[in-house]
Each structure stands twice: as C-alpha cells, then as structure tokens.
Amino acid sequence: MIHARSVRLAAVMVLGGAVALATSACGGPMQAGAAAVVQGQRTTDATVQDQVASIVSLVQHNNLQQGDITDAQRASLAKAQISLLVQQAVWQRVADDHGVTVTAADDAKEHASLVEQARASLGGAQFTGSDDEAVALADAESQSSSGLAPSTVPIYTHVQSLVTAVIDDQAGKLHVNPNDQNSLPALQAAILPMLSKAATEINVKISPRYGSFDPATRQIVAAQASWIRPTAAQIAAAAAAQQQQQPQQ
C-alpha cells in the first residue's frame, strides 16, 4: 500500500500524453493579443508574460537559478502556462461527461494539502512567502516541475481535485483500490480513452508563438526561439508583489 497521491500522480504522468491531444482542436484566426482561447476563455500574451516573470522572480529571489534565464527556459515556462489551461479543460470535460463533481470544499482541501507539503519541503517557517508562492517554489525545486506561477496554483489545485475525483470514481466502478499501485494499469486503461475523447470535444486555440501540436507525440511542441522575455520592470514588479504578500496560516 502506498500513499494515494503517489498513485494518482503516477496515473496523471502516464495519462498526461492525452492532454496535448486537445491542441489538435486549435485552428482559425487567433484573437489579437491572445496566447490561447480554451473553452471560450481568453488568456492574453501579457498574462503569460506576467506569469513567466513571476516564476523568474521567485526562482531568482530564492537562489534557485544561477545566471540569466535562457530562451529555452522561458519557452518552457510559457508553454507550461498554456498546457495547464488545456489540462484543466480536458479533465473538467472528463468529469462532466461522467457526472463527477468537484466542490469548493474539495479544492480547499487539496490546496491545504499542497501548501502543507510545499512548506514542509521548503523548511517550514524558513519560507515567509504566501501559500501560493510556497507551492510554486516547491514545484520549481522538484525534479518534475510543472512550471507553476503563484497565480496559477488555484488552477493546478482544481486540476488535482478533478484527477482525484475521476480516479476515485473509476476505482469504485472497477472495484479496485485507488491507493494500491497494482490498480494503476486498470485505472489507466479506463481513463485514457476518456481523456482522448474529451480532448477531441473541447475547443482550444493556441497562438503559434507558443508552439504547435505534434500528432506523433501528442505534445505541444514549443517554438524554436522564445519571444517571452519579461522586462526588468516586470520582474521587479513581480518581486515587489511577492515581498508584500504575507504568509497565509
């Protein structure tokens, strides 16, 4: 028996390839200034630049990066912001298709768990930033970083709540223990087709500036050269905002 989160995260890692399938739905003209439009929700280039700037500031302020952030790193961080939006849309569609609901209380419980783990990994009281900054920084320090910005932690939290709810629902229908590593093959076999179907049903448009869809790998392939270059003023503003945040107990 292992911790439920370990099993669920393992399932997400294996099933995650299907998430990128959603980008095959992109097409048509993009709205001016839009980085992506996912299920009708528009995310601007400026928003993505601000998110990347906040990650850069957080990483540099906590001495996780020696030297300047490279173009490749900026491109990866920018792609991660779009990928998270697509991921949310896919898992939400799966949940909706199968009558699975996630409440605000579920999100609050998941967020509290993420914060607790993040602050523990950061040395507890030694990190004095906000809860969302703690989660983003712990993510940046991990070997499987999602490229979280503090402002996208609520989205990431909701995705994790959806994953938990969908896996628990399928585990019940399959009569398997979602906390048992041996249940992974059955859960993946059940959920992967759901993700693939959901990915063809959602409406996603992505600006070519952030890359393109590779049907062979089912991944968002980042553009060769990154145009995401947060200015010194953006990074300074992000740093100032982070310093003003009080830790949420």
Backbone torsions as a table, in degrees:
resi	resn	phi	psi	omega
1	MET	NA	134.5	177.0
2	ILE	-129.6	169.8	-176.8
3	HIS	-61.2	139.8	-177.3
4	ALA	-56.5	-41.0	-177.0
5	ARG	-61.8	-35.6	179.6
6	SER	-63.6	-43.2	178.7
7	VAL	-64.7	-45.9	-177.0
8	ARG	-66.1	-39.7	178.7
9	LEU	-67.4	-35.6	176.3
10	ALA	-63.1	-39.7	178.1
11	ALA	-64.2	-42.3	180.0
12	VAL	-62.9	-41.1	-178.9
13	MET	-61.5	-41.2	-179.3
14	VAL	-74.3	-40.1	-177.7
15	LEU	-81.0	-12.5	-173.1
16	GLY	-61.0	-25.5	-180.0
17	GLY	-59.5	-28.8	-179.6
18	ALA	-71.6	-22.6	-177.8
19	VAL	-61.0	-41.9	-177.2
20	ALA	-65.2	-18.8	178.4
21	LEU	-58.5	-25.5	-179.3
22	ALA	-61.0	-26.4	-177.8
23	THR	-72.2	-12.4	176.8
24	SER	-68.2	-14.5	178.1
25	ALA	-81.7	-5.0	-177.6
26	CYS	-72.6	155.4	180.0
27	GLY	159.5	165.5	-178.0
28	GLY	80.5	169.7	-177.4
29	PRO	-68.4	142.1	175.4
30	MET	-85.9	149.4	173.3
31	GLN	-67.1	145.4	-179.5
32	ALA	-58.9	130.9	178.2
33	GLY	78.8	5.0	-178.1
34	ALA	-91.9	136.7	172.2
35	ALA	-87.1	-38.5	178.8
36	ALA	-159.8	152.8	171.5
37	VAL	-127.7	110.9	-176.1
38	VAL	-116.9	117.7	-178.1
39	GLN	52.5	39.0	177.7
40	GLY	83.1	-6.2	179.7
41	GLN	-93.3	119.9	-174.6
42	ARG	-91.8	130.6	173.2
43	THR	-114.9	125.0	-173.9
44	THR	-85.2	161.1	173.6
45	ASP	-58.6	-40.2	-178.6
46	ALA	-62.4	-38.8	178.4
47	THR	-63.0	-45.2	179.7
48	VAL	-63.7	-41.0	178.1
49	GLN	-62.2	-41.7	178.1
50	ASP	-64.1	-39.4	178.4
51	GLN	-63.6	-44.2	178.5
52	VAL	-63.9	-41.4	179.1
53	ALA	-61.1	-38.3	-178.8
54	SER	-69.1	-34.8	177.3
55	ILE	-68.7	-45.6	179.4
56	VAL	-57.8	-46.2	-179.6
57	SER	-62.1	-44.7	-178.9
58	LEU	-62.6	-43.6	-179.1
59	VAL	-66.3	-45.6	-178.0
60	GLN	-69.6	-38.9	-178.8
61	HIS	-64.0	-29.6	-178.6
62	ASN	-103.7	17.3	172.2
63	ASN	57.6	37.7	176.4
64	LEU	-90.0	-13.5	-176.7
65	GLN	-128.6	124.1	174.6
66	GLN	-95.8	123.5	-179.2
67	GLY	88.1	-175.1	-176.7
68	ASP	-75.7	154.3	173.0
69	ILE	-73.6	130.7	-176.7
70	THR	-81.1	164.9	175.7
71	ASP	-58.9	-41.1	-179.3
72	ALA	-62.9	-38.9	178.3
73	GLN	-67.7	-40.5	177.6
74	ARG	-62.8	-43.0	180.0
75	ALA	-61.9	-41.3	180.0
76	SER	-65.2	-42.7	179.3
77	LEU	-65.5	-40.8	179.0
78	ALA	-64.6	-44.1	178.6
79	LYS	-61.1	-37.2	-178.2
80	ALA	-62.5	-35.1	-180.0
81	GLN	-65.2	-41.0	179.5
82	ILE	-71.5	-41.4	-178.9
83	SER	-59.6	-38.0	-179.3
84	LEU	-64.6	-39.4	178.3
85	LEU	-64.4	-41.4	178.9
86	VAL	-66.9	-42.1	179.1
87	GLN	-58.4	-44.7	179.3
88	GLN	-60.9	-44.0	-178.2
89	ALA	-64.0	-40.3	-179.1
90	VAL	-66.2	-49.9	-178.7
91	TRP	-66.1	-34.7	177.3
92	GLN	-64.5	-40.0	179.5
93	ARG	-66.0	-41.0	177.0
94	VAL	-60.1	-46.2	179.6
95	ALA	-60.8	-45.0	-179.6
96	ASP	-63.6	-42.4	-178.4
97	ASP	-62.8	-27.3	-174.3
98	HIS	-113.8	15.9	174.7
99	GLY	66.6	28.6	179.6
100	VAL	-96.6	128.9	-178.9
101	THR	-115.4	148.3	174.9
102	VAL	-125.1	125.8	-176.5
103	THR	-96.8	168.7	175.3
104	ALA	-60.9	-34.1	178.3
105	ALA	-65.6	-36.9	177.1
106	ASP	-63.4	-43.7	178.9
107	ASP	-63.8	-41.4	-179.8
108	ALA	-63.5	-40.6	178.3
109	LYS	-65.2	-42.6	179.4
110	GLU	-65.4	-41.2	-179.8
111	HIS	-63.8	-42.9	179.1
112	ALA	-60.8	-39.0	178.9
113	SER	-66.7	-43.1	178.8
114	LEU	-62.8	-42.9	-179.6
115	VAL	-64.4	-44.6	-179.5
116	GLU	-59.7	-45.9	179.8
117	GLN	-66.4	-40.7	-178.3
118	ALA	-64.4	-47.8	-178.4
119	ARG	-66.1	-34.0	177.3
120	ALA	-65.0	-41.4	-179.2
121	SER	-71.1	-22.7	-179.6
122	LEU	-93.4	4.0	177.8
123	GLY	93.0	25.1	175.0
124	GLY	63.4	-119.9	-173.7
125	ALA	-68.7	-11.8	-179.1
126	GLN	-65.9	-27.4	177.4
127	PHE	-97.1	122.9	-173.7
128	THR	-109.4	10.0	178.2
129	GLY	-76.4	-177.5	-179.8
130	SER	-71.1	168.1	179.1
131	ASP	-60.6	-44.3	-179.0
132	ASP	-67.3	-34.1	175.1
133	GLU	-66.0	-37.1	178.5
134	ALA	-63.0	-44.5	179.1
135	VAL	-63.9	-43.5	-179.7
136	ALA	-65.0	-40.9	-179.2
137	LEU	-69.2	-41.9	177.4
138	ALA	-61.7	-37.8	176.4
139	ASP	-63.3	-44.1	-179.3
140	ALA	-62.4	-31.4	-179.1
141	GLU	-80.0	-17.1	-175.0
142	SER	-78.4	159.3	179.7
143	GLN	-75.2	-16.8	179.2
144	SER	-118.5	50.9	-176.0
145	SER	-59.1	138.4	177.0
146	SER	-93.5	-2.7	-178.1
147	GLY	70.1	38.5	-177.1
148	LEU	-72.6	135.4	165.9
149	ALA	-94.0	151.7	178.1
150	PRO	-52.6	-38.1	-176.9
151	SER	-72.4	-15.1	-179.8
152	THR	-100.3	1.1	178.5
153	VAL	-59.2	-40.2	176.8
154	PRO	-60.0	-36.2	177.6
155	ILE	-66.8	-46.5	178.6
156	TYR	-59.7	-41.1	178.3
157	THR	-59.5	-44.9	-179.1
158	HIS	-65.8	-38.2	177.4
159	VAL	-60.7	-45.3	-180.0
160	GLN	-63.5	-36.7	176.5
161	SER	-64.5	-41.5	177.8
162	LEU	-63.3	-44.3	179.2
163	VAL	-59.1	-48.0	179.8
164	THR	-59.2	-45.7	-177.3
165	ALA	-65.8	-43.0	-179.5
166	VAL	-66.5	-44.6	179.9
167	ILE	-64.3	-43.2	178.5
168	ASP	-62.3	-40.3	178.8
169	ASP	-62.0	-46.9	-179.5
170	GLN	-69.1	-36.1	177.9
171	ALA	-61.2	-40.1	177.9
172	GLY	-63.7	-40.9	-179.1
173	LYS	-71.3	-30.8	-179.9
174	LEU	-89.0	-8.2	-177.9
175	HIS	59.2	45.8	175.9
176	VAL	-123.4	161.5	-179.7
177	ASN	-88.2	116.3	-178.8
178	PRO	-68.3	-10.4	-180.0
179	ASN	-95.6	0.8	-176.7
180	ASP	-103.0	125.3	179.7
181	GLN	-55.0	-32.0	-178.7
182	ASN	-68.2	-13.3	178.7
183	SER	-82.5	-13.3	-174.9
184	LEU	-54.6	-49.9	-178.0
185	PRO	-56.7	-43.5	-179.2
186	ALA	-66.2	-42.0	179.9
187	LEU	-65.6	-42.6	179.2
188	GLN	-65.1	-40.3	179.2
189	ALA	-63.4	-32.7	-179.8
190	ALA	-79.5	-40.1	-171.2
191	ILE	-86.8	-31.4	-178.8
192	LEU	-55.8	-46.3	176.6
193	PRO	-61.8	-32.2	178.1
194	MET	-65.2	-43.6	179.1
195	LEU	-65.1	-41.2	179.9
196	SER	-62.9	-42.4	178.8
197	LYS	-65.9	-46.5	-179.1
198	ALA	-61.1	-36.0	-177.5
199	ALA	-65.6	-26.7	178.3
200	THR	-85.3	-11.5	-175.3
201	GLU	-97.6	-24.7	-177.5
202	ILE	-82.1	160.4	-178.0
203	ASN	-106.1	112.9	-177.1
204	VAL	-131.7	130.9	171.2
205	LYS	-126.5	130.3	-178.2
206	ILE	-124.3	134.1	177.8
207	SER	-64.9	136.0	177.8
208	PRO	-57.1	-20.2	178.5
209	ARG	-60.5	-25.0	-177.2
210	TYR	-97.3	2.2	176.9
211	GLY	121.5	-163.3	-177.1
212	SER	-145.2	165.1	-179.6
213	PHE	-88.4	129.2	176.7
214	ASP	-105.6	104.7	-176.6
215	PRO	-64.9	-23.2	-179.0
216	ALA	-69.5	-36.4	-177.7
217	THR	-107.6	-8.6	-176.9
218	ARG	55.9	43.8	180.0
219	GLN	-130.4	156.0	170.1
220	ILE	-81.5	114.7	-179.8
221	VAL	-90.0	119.0	-177.0
222	ALA	-66.5	152.2	176.8
223	ALA	-62.5	152.5	-178.0
224	GLN	-59.7	-46.6	-178.6
225	ALA	-116.3	132.3	-178.9
226	SER	-83.7	134.9	173.8
227	TRP	-99.7	-2.0	-179.6
228	ILE	-80.6	99.9	-179.8
229	ARG	-129.9	87.1	179.0
230	PRO	-55.3	135.7	179.0
231	THR	-74.7	165.0	176.7
232	ALA	-59.1	-36.3	179.7
233	ALA	-65.6	-40.0	178.9
234	GLN	-64.2	-44.9	-179.3
235	ILE	-65.5	-41.0	178.7
236	ALA	-64.0	-39.9	178.9
237	ALA	-64.8	-40.6	178.4
238	ALA	-64.4	-41.6	179.5
239	ALA	-64.0	-41.6	-180.0
240	ALA	-64.5	-40.1	179.1
241	ALA	-64.8	-38.6	-180.0
242	GLN	-67.4	-37.3	-179.8
243	GLN	-68.2	-29.0	-179.5
244	GLN	-78.1	-18.9	-178.5
245	GLN	-69.7	139.6	175.6
246	GLN	-101.7	142.5	178.2
247	PRO	-61.1	136.9	-179.5
248	GLN	-96.4	117.3	-178.6
249	GLN	-89.7	NA	NA
